[in-house]
Structures are given as structure tokens and as C-alpha cells.
Amino acid sequence: MAEIIAVTHPWSPPVPCPRGPARYSARNGTAQEGTALFDLTPLDYIALAIFAVCWVGYTLAADHGPGHERSVSAVMSRYRTRWMRQMLVRENRMIDASINSSLQNGAAFFASTSIFALGGLIAILGASEQTMAFLEKLPVVQQASPSVWQLKVLMMIAILAYAFFKFAWSFRLYNYSAVLLGAAPVEAHDDPEADAIARRTARISTLAGRHFNRGLRGYFFALAALGWFIHPGLFVATSILVVLVIYRREFRSKSLRLLSEGS
């Protein structure tokens, strides 16, 4: 095999550096073994593809598919429209402000939780060797190179960052909803302009709920991604399981049947 001669010092003997994944270290003048950027197996690529199809495909089907009007989100959207119409006939709207504030606090809580989780993952990324040494002691964990381990942690960071942005935007939209609640005229339920404000407020609140729901989905799929740290096969199983769980809760749950009775 051809060799590249790396000279470490003008008076020191040359150090052979094999051509290929090895790399030359300018700090100490020695050849160091390198690793590929993405040292993934075919099963890893298949698992990642199934994960992406599960997440993106379910989001598109649940939010824009032909049956999305039968979901919990669609039913709650109709209830939000009723809520805003009832708001118009109330002179004292403290209850409406309180409900909006509780929804806003929920989005703020999950946004803060995402920040804490991101901090923990970044800390784990800095202590990759210790964490890998601990996991390698478990018999069910598939051994992975440092580059693959870092890729897994980076994917978790990306998922939680996505969830944070969704929760933060949901929080902001609830702020807009609070402003619209304050702008609605008092006892003007027969006024077309007031009804337009009520419908606009309901749409803003529904949009905030949609972003909140997508942030929660990010949490669910982050749990599915934990399976990749153990084995790609488990990653596939957890991805499919998460889709089944959230589908049942959004389209086949008992709570949906109860909510649909009055919508």
C-alpha cells in the first residue's frame, strides 16, 4: 500500500502515514486514526428513512389529510369558535382571559422544558466517551463509533430545538389571542364586525393550538428516537409505535367521542 511520508521534525526520522482514513496531527506530529463522518450501517439508513416517513407522513395526513376534520384538533377548533362567540355576550371577560392565560402557561412550560432538555443533551455531547462506555456495558445496546453516537445526540438536539420553536411560537400566538380578546367590543354579538373579531380570535387560538400540538408530537418522536441509541431495529419499532399511539389519541380515543357529541 502506498504511503505518505510525514516529517515530524527536521532532525527526527520520518513517520509513515497510511493513505485512507488516517489523518496527520499538526499538534504533536504523529499520525492519528480518523473516523468517517457518517459511519452508518444500511439498517441505520433504513431506520432513519422510516422515522422521517412516520413523522412527516403522519403530520401531513393528520393536519391536511381527507379525515383531518374528524381529529381532536378539528373538534377543539369548533369549540374555540363557540367560545369566542360566547365571549361577545359577556361583559366581564375575566374568565376568557384566564382560560387564554392557562393555555399560554402550558406553552411556556413546555418551551422551558425543551431548553432544559437541550442543555442536558449538549452536556451529554461533551461527555460522549463516558456515556458510550456506560452504554456499551449493556448487552442489548449495539456498539457504535463516536461519529455515529454524536449524530444520534445531534438528531435529538434538532428534534427538541424544533419542539422549542413550536412551543415558543404557540406562546406568542396566545399573546396575540389575548390582545384580540381585549379588542372585542362589549355586548356586540349581533354586530358583524364583532363577529368577525370573534372568528379571527378563534382562528388565532386554533393556530396556537396547532403549533402546540406539533411541539408535543416532537416530544413523542424524540422518545421514538431514543430507540436508535439501543438498536436500529428498536428505532423502527418505536417510530411505528409512536404513530399508532398518537393516531389513536387524535382519531380513535374516548375523549374524542365525548367531545364530538356536542360539536
Secondary structure, DSSP 8 states (H G I E B T S, - for coil): --EEEE---TTS--EEEESSS-EEETTTTEEE----S----HHHHHHHHHHHHHHHHHHHHHHHSTTGGGSHHHHHHHHHHHHHHHHHT-S--HHHHHHHHHHHHHHHHHHHHHHHHHHHHHHHHHTHHHHHHHHTTSTTS----HHHHHHHHHHHHHHHHHHHHHHHHHHHHHHHHHHHHHHS-TT-TT-HHHHHHHHHHHHHHHHHHHHHHHHHHHHHHHHHHGGGGT-HHHHHHHHHHHHHHHHHHHHS-HHHHHHHTT-
